[in-house]
Amino acid sequence: MRNFGGKKSFNPVYVNGPSLGAGHAFSGGVLAPNGRVIFVPGSGRIIGIYDPATETYTAGPEAGGVNFAFQGGVLAPNGNIIFVKYAQQATIGIYDPTANTYTAGPAHGVARYAFRGGVLAPNGKVVFAPYESPNVGIYDPATDTYTAGPAHGAGTNAFQGGVLAPNGKVILAPYASPNIGIYDPVVNTCTAGPTHNAGTNAFHGGVLAPNGKVILAPYASPNIGIYDPATDTYTAGPAHGAGTNAFQGGVLLPNGKVIFVPFGSANIGILTF
């Protein structure tokens, strides 16, 4: 048995949860204030609801009107869950877990694969990581308005996901962009951070480590990416040896280790400091 962060030792066990049924395919999840896990519609159109207390799955309302509508979600300060627009979906998605209702939010005006992933900024606005969008996307839950933020200048397929740094800036994980992306919600600017030299399709999402550094999950990059917001520097971390298309996203454990979610990798990735 292992001891995780001084807590009670345990043997991890995997079990199958409740079945979903046809048309229930998702891309990300969010823990709602009511304790339920909300699955963001991915290749399907149905919102998924998992109740850990009863270990039951419920099909929620249909979201959007197309498949591959969203990629990721963010819990807003008002308790609603904001779905991040991805493919042929003309509006921001809004799910109210209390009323169990889906509402089409404001139009964003971006065609095709606009955003992938989002981050709640300290000002209460939801920042969408631009994928094919030329601009950072900004949704204000307080006014239910969408604004095209500053241009990032990193071309198409620029970023995938983001991380809120201790300095209040949103760090955009570079996918095709040669630079780390840095969005400052205070002055509403997007600047190019340091280059990463990890090639194209480099990273997919990231995690804020306990030491304040942003750990970038390697997708095609042969190395884990490490960005230090305090010094605005990038470092190539250890090689993972999992090949290309290795990981998509990560999770910080209570013991301070970072777990990378395997995509093409045959193994879970574990980064220890």
Rosetta blueprint (number, residue, H / E / L):
1 M L
2 R E
3 N L
4 F L
5 G L
6 G L
7 K L
8 K L
9 S L
10 F E
11 N L
12 P L
13 V L
14 Y L
15 V L
16 N L
17 G L
18 P L
19 S L
20 L L
21 G L
22 A L
23 G L
24 H L
25 A L
26 F E
27 S E
28 G E
29 G E
30 V E
31 L E
32 A L
33 P L
34 N L
35 G L
36 R L
37 V E
38 I E
39 F E
40 V E
41 P E
42 G L
43 S L
44 G L
45 R L
46 I E
47 I E
48 G E
49 I E
50 Y E
51 D E
52 P L
53 A L
54 T L
55 E L
56 T E
57 Y E
58 T E
59 A E
60 G E
61 P E
62 E E
63 A L
64 G L
65 G L
66 V L
67 N L
68 F L
69 A L
70 F E
71 Q E
72 G E
73 G E
74 V E
75 L E
76 A L
77 P L
78 N L
79 G L
80 N L
81 I E
82 I E
83 F E
84 V E
85 K E
86 Y L
87 A L
88 Q L
89 Q L
90 A L
91 T E
92 I E
93 G E
94 I E
95 Y E
96 D E
97 P L
98 T L
99 A L
100 N L
101 T E
102 Y E
103 T E
104 A E
105 G E
106 P E
107 A E
108 H L
109 G L
110 V L
111 A L
112 R L
113 Y L
114 A L
115 F E
116 R E
117 G E
118 G E
119 V E
120 L E
121 A L
122 P L
123 N L
124 G L
125 K L
126 V E
127 V E
128 F E
129 A E
130 P E
131 Y L
132 E L
133 S L
134 P L
135 N E
136 V E
137 G E
138 I E
139 Y E
140 D E
141 P L
142 A L
143 T L
144 D L
145 T E
146 Y E
147 T E
148 A E
149 G E
150 P E
151 A E
152 H L
153 G L
154 A L
155 G L
156 T L
157 N L
158 A L
159 F E
160 Q E
161 G E
162 G E
163 V E
164 L E
165 A L
166 P L
167 N L
168 G L
169 K L
170 V E
171 I E
172 L E
173 A E
174 P E
175 Y L
176 A L
177 S L
178 P L
179 N E
180 I E
181 G E
182 I E
183 Y E
184 D E
185 P L
186 V L
187 V L
188 N L
189 T E
190 C E
191 T E
192 A E
193 G E
194 P E
195 T E
196 H L
197 N L
198 A L
199 G L
200 T L
201 N L
202 A L
203 F E
204 H E
205 G E
206 G E
207 V E
208 L E
209 A L
210 P L
211 N L
212 G L
213 K L
214 V E
215 I E
216 L E
217 A E
218 P E
219 Y L
220 A L
221 S L
222 P L
223 N E
224 I E
225 G E
226 I E
227 Y E
228 D E
229 P L
230 A L
231 T L
232 D L
233 T E
234 Y E
235 T E
236 A E
237 G E
238 P E
239 A E
240 H L
241 G L
242 A L
243 G L
244 T L
245 N L
246 A L
247 F E
248 Q E
249 G E
250 G E
251 V E
252 L E
253 L L
254 P L
255 N L
256 G L
257 K L
258 V E
259 I E
260 F E
261 V E
262 P E
263 F L
264 G L
265 S L
266 A L
267 N L
268 I L
269 G E
270 I E
271 L E
272 T L
273 F L
